Amino acid sequence: MKVTVVGAGAVGASCAEYIAIKNFASEVVLLDIKEGFAEGKAMDLMQTASLNGFDTKITGSTSDYSKTAGSDICVITSGIPRKPGMTREELIGINAGIVKSVSASLIEHSPNTIIIVVSNPMDTMTYLVHKTTGLPKNRIIGMGGALDSARFKYRLAEALEAPISDVDGMVIGGHSDKGMVPLTAHATRNSVKVSEFLSEDRLNQVKEDTKVGGATLTKLLGTSAWYAPGAAVSGLVQAIACDQKKMFPCSALLDGEYGLSDLCIGVPVILGKNGIESIVEINLSDAEKTHLSESAEGVKKTNGLLEL
């Protein structure tokens, strides 16, 4: 199992580290345009192998896509990260050109690969890959929902004063501060609805804190987060590589599901060896349907800024 991660910055390096530590891939290739950067990150990570007990080979390359040939899964993290005060949508002009070029180069050397998109604005970048590569829709996946759901569960556990392993919850919709739809009514603590433990006001606070989770970290760090995004990617990669048939909310191209078409947006999917094995349609309340529809309109507005 060969995995390529394009972009050796903080997010890309975290992806490579978590994938390697889980020890299910034979090789991870890090690629970057900055001379020597990916090679240095790869060497540094390889020097942790004996300490962290993994045998995955990590190699680095400066812009040489031939080194990525035969990759089963490719992750695109490249592009400029958010700065404090920036929205994900403001990144579209620069990142669209990068993602379009990167995806074409990857497919040239790995025509059978599955692509996971991390670059922001993530739903629109995922849509761009669909529109410009011609890959089957099951082989193009946007990461956002997996990350947003992890942040949701963190906030739920915080509010419940419970261990996070007790908590389950999901965020669907667009990967943006206004577009996220945290499903508080479906969230549970050991199969008991969290509404049994938390007031409506506290649940609304959890929802709002989740929606600005990325912006909160950007303000604190001065740039985008990297540990949780890297861990979210590694979870998706492992589910595909190991054919786990796990359910994650991911940005997928919809064709009538949830009453939506011709856009990529976060919905529950089953991930296995073929990428998106199926899209899961869950029953939503009228309010949740309205929020998802509003989110979809926001995503379509951003998609309209693309030059296809």
C-alpha positions in Angstrom: 0.0 0.0 0.0 1.6 3.3 -1.2 0.3 6.6 -0.1 1.3 10.0 -1.4 0.9 13.3 0.5 1.3 16.4 -1.6 2.4 19.4 0.6 5.0 18.8 3.3 3.9 21.6 5.5 2.4 21.1 9.0 -0.7 19.4 7.8 1.0 17.2 5.3 3.7 16.1 7.6 1.2 15.3 10.3 -0.7 13.2 7.8 2.5 11.3 6.9 3.4 10.8 10.6 0.0 9.4 11.7 -0.2 7.1 8.7 3.3 5.8 9.3 2.7 5.3 13.0 -0.4 3.2 12.3 1.9 0.9 10.3 -0.6 -0.2 7.6 1.1 1.4 4.6 4.4 0.1 3.1 5.4 3.5 1.8 4.4 7.2 2.2 5.8 9.7 -0.3 5.9 13.4 0.8 6.1 15.9 -2.1 6.6 19.6 -2.0 7.7 22.4 -4.3 10.2 23.9 -1.8 13.6 22.5 -2.5 14.7 19.8 0.0 11.7 20.5 2.3 9.9 17.2 1.8 13.2 15.3 1.9 14.0 16.9 5.2 10.6 16.2 6.7 10.8 12.6 5.5 14.2 12.0 7.0 13.2 13.6 10.3 10.1 11.3 10.4 12.1 8.2 9.5 14.4 8.9 12.4 11.4 8.4 14.7 10.7 4.9 13.3 12.7 2.9 15.7 11.4 5.1 18.6 7.7 4.8 17.5 7.9 1.3 16.3 6.8 1.5 12.7 8.2 0.0 9.5 6.5 2.3 6.9 9.1 3.8 4.6 8.7 7.6 4.3 10.5 9.3 1.3 10.5 12.9 0.2 10.6 14.5 -3.2 10.8 18.0 -4.6 8.2 18.3 -7.4 9.1 14.9 -8.9 5.8 13.2 -9.4 7.4 10.1 -10.9 8.3 9.2 -7.3 4.5 9.1 -6.6 3.9 6.5 -9.4 1.6 3.6 -8.4 0.1 5.3 -5.3 -3.1 3.7 -4.1 -4.2 6.8 -2.3 -3.1 10.4 -2.8 -3.8 13.2 -0.3 -3.7 16.9 -1.5 -2.9 19.3 1.3 -1.0 21.8 -0.8 -2.1 25.4 -1.0 -1.9 28.5 1.3 -3.3 28.1 4.8 -5.7 30.4 6.5 -4.4 33.4 8.5 -6.3 35.0 11.3 -9.5 36.8 10.0 -9.5 34.9 6.7 -12.3 32.7 5.6 -11.7 29.4 3.8 -13.5 30.8 0.8 -10.9 33.6 0.4 -8.3 31.0 -0.5 -10.0 29.9 -3.7 -8.1 32.0 -6.2 -4.6 30.7 -5.4 -5.6 27.2 -4.2 -7.8 26.3 -7.2 -4.8 26.6 -9.6 -2.6 24.5 -7.2 -5.2 21.7 -6.7 -6.0 21.5 -10.4 -2.3 21.1 -11.4 -1.5 18.7 -8.5 -4.4 16.4 -9.2 -3.5 16.2 -12.9 0.1 15.3 -12.1 -0.9 12.7 -9.6 -3.3 11.0 -12.0 -0.7 11.0 -14.7 1.5 8.7 -12.6 -1.3 6.9 -10.6 -4.4 6.6 -12.8 -6.1 4.2 -10.4 -5.6 6.2 -7.3 -8.1 7.5 -4.8 -7.8 11.2 -4.0 -8.4 12.8 -0.7 -8.7 16.6 -0.8 -7.7 18.7 2.2 -7.0 22.1 0.6 -9.5 24.9 1.3 -12.1 25.8 0.5 -12.4 22.0 0.8 -15.8 21.3 -0.7 -15.1 23.5 -3.7 -11.6 22.0 -4.2 -13.2 18.5 -4.1 -15.7 19.6 -6.7 -12.9 21.1 -8.8 -11.1 17.7 -8.8 -14.3 16.0 -10.0 -14.8 18.5 -12.8 -11.2 18.5 -14.1 -10.0 14.9 -13.7 -12.9 12.6 -14.9 -12.2 10.1 -12.1 -15.2 8.1 -10.9 -17.0 9.9 -8.1 -16.2 7.2 -5.5 -12.5 7.9 -5.9 -12.6 11.6 -4.9 -13.2 12.4 -1.2 -13.2 15.7 0.7 -11.8 15.4 4.3 -13.7 18.2 6.1 -16.6 16.3 7.8 -14.2 13.9 9.6 -12.3 16.8 11.1 -15.4 18.8 12.0 -17.0 15.8 13.7 -13.8 15.3 15.7 -14.1 18.9 16.9 -17.8 18.4 17.6 -17.0 15.3 19.8 -14.3 17.3 21.6 -16.8 20.1 22.5 -19.5 17.5 23.5 -17.1 15.7 25.8 -16.0 19.1 27.3 -19.7 20.1 28.0 -20.5 16.6 29.4 -17.3 16.5 31.4 -17.1 13.0 30.0 -14.3 10.9 28.4 -14.3 11.5 24.7 -14.6 7.7 24.1 -18.1 7.9 25.6 -19.2 10.4 23.0 -20.4 10.1 19.4 -21.6 12.8 17.1 -21.5 13.9 13.5 -21.2 17.1 11.5 -22.6 17.3 7.9 -22.8 20.2 5.5 -20.1 22.5 4.1 -16.7 22.7 5.7 -17.1 26.4 6.6 -17.9 28.4 9.7 -21.4 29.1 8.4 -22.0 25.9 6.5 -21.4 23.2 9.2 -24.5 21.4 10.5 -23.6 19.7 13.8 -26.3 17.1 14.4 -26.8 17.7 18.1 -30.2 15.8 18.1 -28.3 12.7 16.9 -25.3 13.0 19.3 -25.0 10.4 22.1 -23.1 9.4 25.2 -23.0 5.6 25.3 -26.1 5.4 23.2 -28.0 7.9 25.4 -28.9 11.2 23.6 -26.8 14.1 24.9 -30.0 16.1 25.3 -30.6 14.0 28.3 -27.6 15.5 30.0 -27.3 19.0 28.5 -29.7 21.9 28.3 -30.7 23.3 24.9 -28.7 26.4 25.6 -25.5 24.4 26.3 -26.1 22.3 23.2 -26.4 25.4 21.1 -23.1 26.7 22.6 -21.5 23.3 21.6 -22.8 23.7 18.1 -21.5 27.3 17.7 -18.1 26.4 19.2 -17.9 23.6 16.7 -18.7 25.7 13.7 -15.9 28.2 14.6 -13.5 25.4 15.6 -11.0 26.1 12.8 -11.2 29.9 13.2 -10.6 29.6 16.9 -7.4 27.7 16.3 -6.3 30.0 13.5 -6.6 32.9 15.9 -4.7 31.2 18.6 -2.0 29.7 16.4 -1.7 32.4 13.7 -2.2 29.8 11.0 -4.4 26.7 10.3 -4.4 23.7 12.7 -2.5 20.6 11.7 -2.6 17.8 14.3 -6.4 17.1 14.1 -6.5 17.5 10.3 -3.6 15.1 10.0 -5.3 12.6 12.2 -8.6 13.0 10.3 -6.8 12.2 7.0 -5.0 9.2 8.5 -8.4 7.8 9.6 -9.8 8.1 6.1 -6.7 6.6 4.5 -6.7 3.6 6.9 -10.4 3.0 6.3 -9.7 2.8 2.6 -6.4 0.9 2.8 -7.7 -1.7 5.2 -11.2 -1.9 3.6 -12.7 -1.2 7.0 -16.2 -0.1 5.7 -16.2 2.6 8.3 -18.6 5.5 8.3 -17.3 9.0 8.1 -18.9 12.3 7.1 -17.0 13.3 4.0 -17.4 15.7 1.1 -18.9 13.6 -1.7 -20.4 14.5 -5.1 -24.1 14.2 -4.7 -26.6 13.1 -7.4 -30.0 13.4 -5.8 -29.0 12.3 -2.3 -30.5 14.6 0.4 -32.3 16.3 -2.5 -29.0 17.8 -3.7 -27.1 17.5 -7.0 -24.0 18.7 -8.7 -22.0 19.7 -5.7 -19.7 18.2 -3.1 -20.8 18.6 0.5 -20.3 16.7 3.8 -22.6 13.6 4.2 -22.1 10.3 5.9 -20.3 7.8 3.7 -19.0 4.2 4.0 -15.3 4.1 3.2 -13.6 0.9 1.9 -11.1 -0.3 -0.7 -13.1 1.4 -3.5 -13.1 4.8 -1.7 -16.7 5.8 -1.2 -18.6 2.5 -1.1 -21.9 4.2 -0.5 -23.6 7.4 0.7 -25.7 7.0 3.8 -29.0 8.9 3.9 -30.1 9.5 7.5 -33.4 10.9 8.6 -33.1 14.7 9.3 -35.5 17.0 11.0 -37.1 19.8 9.1 -34.7 22.2 10.7 -31.7 20.1 9.9 -32.8 19.8 6.3 -33.2 23.6 6.1 -29.7 24.1 7.5 -28.2 21.6 5.0 -30.0 23.3 2.2 -28.7 26.7 3.2 -25.2 25.2 3.5 -25.5 23.8 0.0 -26.4 27.2 -1.3 -23.2 28.6 0.2 -21.1 25.9 -1.3 -22.7 26.5 -4.7 -21.9 30.2 -4.4 -18.3 29.4 -3.8 -18.2 26.9 -6.6 -19.4 29.7 -8.9 -16.1 31.5 -8.4 -14.2 28.6 -10.1 -12.9 29.0 -13.6 -13.7 25.6 -15.0 
